[in-house]
Amino acid sequence: MTKILGLDLGTNSIGWAIVENDSNNFTLIDKGVRIFSEGVKTEKGIESSKAAERTGYRSARKIKFRRKLRKYETLKVLSENNMCPLSVEEVIEWRKSGFKKYPLNPEFISWLRTDDDKNIILIILEIKQVRKIQLCLNLEEHYIILHNEEVF
């Protein structure tokens, strides 16, 4: 006496049945079907994927995080070359906090708000293509050269 579970897998449902086998004599014990809701949502007569909205939010989070990583790497390089009022430890601490505890050093805040050439690099490094070009800027008698190497 053996029990057998039969499954019928569909795109929107699963059908199942349990039968008992008694020497070539099959007896149906139970059966059923589980129908799933549609993977499409309808708003104002327009159908869209339920996953599309989640995907949009996820990609926005990734874009925001990568922008913070580029800013982190830029501030780290500037701090290592004494071109930023932050210490390297403060920049690393900002990264370790998951970019939540932004450095609130008053000297750094005023440095960010100035319109000098030194802040041009922060704007340029926000652009993803910076890895592909060679960049040389004179910032307060310092030179930063980024060339065909991936810094992020």
JOLIN-V262535 format. One record per backbone hydrogen bond with DSSP energy under -0.5 kcal/mol. CO is the residue of the C=O (numbers start at 1). NH is the residue of the N-H. Records with the same first field share a line. If there is no record, write none. Layout:
CO = NH + NH
This chain:
2 = 21
4 = 6 + 19
6 = 17
7 = 9
8 = 10 + 15
12 = 36
13 = 10
14 = 34
15 = 8
16 = 32
17 = 6 + 19
18 = 29 + 30
19 = 4
20 = 22 + 27
21 = 2
24 = 26
25 = 22
27 = 20
30 = 18
32 = 16
33 = 35
34 = 14
39 = 50
41 = 43 + 48
43 = 46
45 = 47
46 = 43
48 = 41
49 = 53
50 = 54
51 = 55
52 = 56
53 = 57
54 = 58
55 = 59
56 = 60
57 = 61
58 = 62
59 = 63
60 = 64
61 = 65
62 = 66
63 = 67
64 = 68
65 = 69
66 = 70
67 = 71
68 = 72
69 = 73
70 = 74
71 = 75
72 = 76
73 = 77
74 = 78
75 = 79
76 = 80
77 = 81
78 = 83 + 84
79 = 82
87 = 91
88 = 92
89 = 93
90 = 94
91 = 95
92 = 96
93 = 97
94 = 99
95 = 98
100 = 102
105 = 109
106 = 110
107 = 111
108 = 112
109 = 113
110 = 114
111 = 114
116 = 119
117 = 120 + 121
119 = 123
120 = 124
121 = 125
123 = 126
124 = 127
127 = 130
128 = 131
129 = 132 + 133
130 = 133
135 = 146
137 = 139 + 144
138 = 140
139 = 142
142 = 139
144 = 137 + 146
146 = 135
149 = 151
